[in-house]
């Protein structure tokens, strides 16, 4: 079973019954689920994932102290710690500085502040562009098993649906990066016989291509080690995934132009105004021109991708 499935099963078998029996008055105020860092939150975990920071568990999310007191938070934490330490062949691991504490009781505001820098619902395009893509992906991954108050889910859904202007700005930036790295800098590096730089450039191209394709679907790409895997989440991502893998492990000279052509075709399908554009840079600027907010449109075409 995948980590998310194990977490949900542990919640249903032990978590929900414990809370219902011992904290019935708090149940309408709580949320529970598994969201954030870790391959299991994306559904990308495998046998190798179990070598560190991997165990059964879930998170209990609390509203502010006016609704759930510090004392109740402490009691909930003690109750969570009383749940079985072993489950489905997994043993609850100790806290590690690198992995952090990924299960237990948390305040909703602190969870989102930790991931995005913003404690609650994002307001305006500045909020979305202040967060690196990998962190935004962590804020909307995983699964919410229960939400009595609806607060956690409402914040999550707001982060999951950035404005169209944000999508256009992000997509524009990554398309330009694709062009700069793949169509321009990669062949120049080979001309200089600078193979090391060519390899670095190919890797940057792949990351930009995944990010561009993700924003075509109005989604951020995850942390770099899951970028290629994330293309499997899209029904039309298999072909691009194969080309990008070839870029890194085979003949990048042929794979890069094919990947550019495939992304350009997808852009034209999603944005009809790009139908006459001959390359990624022209398509990027066409998309950029239709950003509605004047302040955002006046910022440089790469302004939205500098954090990612």
C-alpha positions in Angstrom: 0.0 0.0 0.0 1.0 3.6 -0.6 1.7 5.9 2.3 -1.4 7.9 1.8 -3.5 4.7 1.8 -1.8 3.6 5.0 -2.4 7.0 6.6 -6.1 7.0 5.7 -6.5 3.4 7.0 -4.7 4.3 10.3 -7.0 7.4 10.6 -10.1 5.4 10.1 -9.1 2.5 12.3 -7.6 4.4 15.2 -7.6 8.1 14.7 -11.3 8.9 14.1 -12.6 6.4 16.8 -10.2 7.9 19.4 -11.2 11.5 18.6 -14.9 10.7 18.5 -14.8 8.9 21.8 -12.4 11.2 23.8 -13.0 14.6 22.1 -16.5 14.7 20.7 -16.9 18.4 21.5 -13.8 19.2 19.4 -14.6 17.0 16.4 -16.6 19.7 14.6 -13.5 22.0 14.8 -10.8 19.6 13.6 -9.4 18.5 10.3 -7.3 15.5 9.6 -5.2 14.4 6.7 -1.7 14.2 5.3 -0.3 17.1 3.4 3.2 18.5 2.8 6.7 17.3 2.4 7.5 13.6 1.6 7.0 11.4 -1.4 4.0 9.7 0.2 2.1 13.1 0.2 2.3 13.0 -3.6 1.7 9.3 -4.0 5.2 8.9 -5.3 6.6 6.6 -2.5 8.0 3.2 -3.3 10.2 0.7 -1.5 13.2 2.9 -1.6 11.2 5.7 0.2 11.1 3.6 3.3 14.8 4.1 4.1 14.1 7.3 6.1 11.4 9.4 7.6 8.7 6.9 6.5 6.1 5.6 8.9 2.3 5.4 9.5 0.5 8.4 10.8 -1.6 11.4 9.9 -2.0 15.1 11.0 -4.7 16.7 13.1 -5.2 20.3 12.1 -6.5 22.9 14.6 -8.0 26.4 14.2 -6.8 29.3 16.3 -6.6 29.3 20.1 -10.0 31.1 20.5 -11.7 28.0 19.3 -9.3 25.2 20.4 -7.3 26.1 23.5 -3.6 25.3 24.2 -4.7 22.9 26.8 -6.9 21.0 24.3 -4.0 21.1 21.9 -1.7 19.5 24.5 -4.3 16.8 25.3 -4.9 16.0 21.7 -1.1 15.6 21.2 -0.9 13.2 24.2 -3.9 11.3 22.8 -2.2 11.0 19.3 1.0 9.7 20.9 -1.0 7.0 22.6 -2.0 5.5 19.2 -0.3 2.3 18.2 3.5 2.7 17.5 3.4 -0.2 14.9 1.0 -0.5 12.1 1.1 -2.5 8.8 4.7 -3.5 9.4 5.8 0.1 10.0 7.1 1.5 13.3 6.7 5.1 14.2 10.0 6.7 13.7 11.7 9.2 16.0 11.8 12.9 15.2 14.8 13.7 12.9 16.1 17.3 12.3 16.2 16.7 8.5 12.7 15.1 8.2 11.0 17.2 10.9 7.9 16.2 12.6 5.4 15.3 9.9 2.6 13.7 11.9 0.7 14.7 15.0 -1.2 17.9 16.0 -0.7 21.2 14.3 -2.3 24.6 14.0 -3.7 25.1 10.5 -2.3 28.7 10.4 1.2 27.4 11.3 1.0 24.6 8.7 0.3 27.0 5.9 2.7 29.7 7.2 5.4 27.1 7.2 4.8 26.0 3.7 3.9 29.3 2.0 4.8 32.1 4.4 1.1 33.0 4.6 -1.0 31.8 7.4 -4.3 31.7 5.6 -6.0 32.2 2.3 -3.9 33.9 -0.4 -5.1 37.3 -1.6 -4.1 38.6 -5.0 -1.3 37.5 -7.4 1.5 38.8 -5.1 0.7 36.0 -2.6 1.0 33.3 -5.2 4.2 34.6 -6.7 5.8 35.0 -3.3 5.9 31.2 -3.0 8.4 28.9 -4.8 6.7 26.3 -7.0 7.9 23.3 -4.9 6.4 24.9 -1.7 3.1 25.7 -3.5 3.0 22.0 -4.6 3.4 20.9 -1.1 0.6 23.1 0.1 -1.9 21.4 -2.2 -0.8 17.8 -2.3 -1.8 14.9 -0.2 -5.3 14.3 1.0 -7.7 15.7 3.6 -9.5 12.8 5.4 -11.9 14.8 7.5 -12.7 18.5 7.9 -15.4 19.4 10.4 -14.9 23.2 10.2 -14.0 23.3 6.5 -11.2 25.9 7.2 -8.3 23.8 6.2 -10.0 22.7 3.0 -10.9 26.3 2.1 -7.4 27.5 2.4 -6.1 24.5 0.5 -8.6 25.1 -2.4 -7.6 28.7 -2.6 -3.9 27.8 -3.1 -5.0 25.1 -5.6 -6.7 27.7 -7.9 -4.3 30.5 -8.7 -5.7 33.4 -10.9 -5.3 33.1 -14.6 -2.8 36.0 -14.5 -0.5 33.9 -12.3 -0.7 31.0 -14.7 0.1 33.2 -17.6 3.1 34.9 -15.9 4.5 31.5 -14.7 4.0 29.8 -18.0 5.6 32.7 -19.9 8.7 32.6 -17.7 9.2 28.9 -18.0 8.7 28.9 -21.8 11.4 31.5 -22.1 13.7 29.5 -19.8 13.1 26.5 -22.0 14.1 28.4 -25.1 17.1 30.0 -23.4 18.5 26.7 -22.1 17.4 24.2 -24.7 17.3 26.1 -28.0 20.2 28.5 -27.3 22.6 27.6 -24.5 22.7 23.9 -25.0 23.9 23.9 -28.6 26.3 26.8 -27.8 27.9 24.7 -25.1 28.4 21.8 -27.5 30.0 24.2 -30.0 32.5 25.1 -27.4 32.9 21.4 -26.6 32.0 22.3 -23.0 30.3 19.0 -22.2 29.9 19.7 -18.4 28.0 23.0 -19.0 25.9 21.3 -21.7 24.8 18.7 -19.1 23.9 21.3 -16.6 22.0 23.2 -19.3 20.1 20.1 -20.3 19.1 19.6 -16.6 17.9 23.2 -16.4 16.0 22.7 -19.7 14.2 19.6 -18.3 13.2 21.4 -15.1 11.9 24.4 -17.1 10.0 22.1 -19.4 8.3 20.2 -16.6 7.4 23.5 -14.9 6.0 24.9 -18.2 3.9 21.8 -18.8 2.6 21.8 -15.2 1.5 25.5 -15.5 -0.2 24.6 -18.7 -2.5 22.6 -16.4 -2.4 25.5 -13.9 -0.4 23.5 -11.4 3.1 24.0 -9.9 5.8 21.4 -10.4 7.1 19.6 -7.3 10.6 19.4 -5.8 13.2 18.6 -8.5 13.6 14.9 -7.7 9.9 14.3 -8.4 9.6 16.6 -11.5 9.8 13.9 -14.1 7.6 11.6 -12.1 4.9 14.3 -11.8 4.3 14.2 -15.6 2.6 10.9 -15.0 -0.2 12.8 -13.2 -1.3 14.3 -16.5 -3.1 12.2 -19.2 -1.0 13.9 -21.9 2.4 13.8 -20.1 3.8 10.5 -21.1 5.4 11.5 -24.4 7.0 14.6 -22.9 8.3 12.5 -20.0 10.0 10.1 -22.4 11.6 13.0 -24.3 12.9 14.6 -21.2 14.3 11.4 -19.9 16.1 11.0 -23.3 17.4 14.5 -22.9 19.2 13.5 -19.6 20.2 10.0 -20.5 20.5 9.7 -24.3 20.7 12.0 -27.3 19.7 15.4 -26.1 20.5 16.9 -29.6 17.3 15.3 -30.9 15.2 15.1 -27.8 15.3 18.8 -26.9 13.9 20.1 -30.2 11.2 17.4 -30.1 10.3 18.4 -26.5 10.1 22.1 -27.5 7.8 21.2 -30.4 5.6 19.1 -28.2 5.2 21.8 -25.5 4.6 24.4 -28.2 1.8 22.3 -29.6 0.3 22.0 -26.2 0.5 25.7 -25.7 -1.3 26.4 -28.9 -4.0 24.0 -28.0 -4.5 25.6 -24.6 -4.1 29.2 -25.8 -5.6 29.7 -29.2 -4.1 33.2 -29.5 -0.7 31.5 -29.9 -1.8 29.7 -33.1 0.5 31.7 -35.3 3.6 31.7 -33.1 6.5 29.9 -34.6 8.5 29.2 -31.4 8.4 29.1 -27.6 9.6 32.7 -27.1 7.0 34.2 -29.4 4.3 32.1 -27.7 5.5 33.2 -24.3 5.2 36.9 -25.2 1.8 36.3 -26.7 0.6 34.7 -23.5 2.2 37.5 -21.5 0.4 40.3 -23.5 -3.0 39.1 -22.2 -2.2 39.4 -18.5 -5.0 41.6 -17.2 -3.3 43.2 -14.2 -1.2 46.1 -15.5 1.4 46.0 -12.7 2.0 42.3 -13.1 2.1 42.6 -16.9 4.7 45.5 -16.7 7.1 43.3 -14.6 9.7 41.4 -16.6 8.6 38.2 -18.4 10.9 36.1 -16.0 9.7 37.9 -12.9 7.5 35.0 -11.7 10.1 32.2 -12.0 13.0 33.7 -10.1 12.1 31.9 -6.9 11.6 28.5 -8.5 
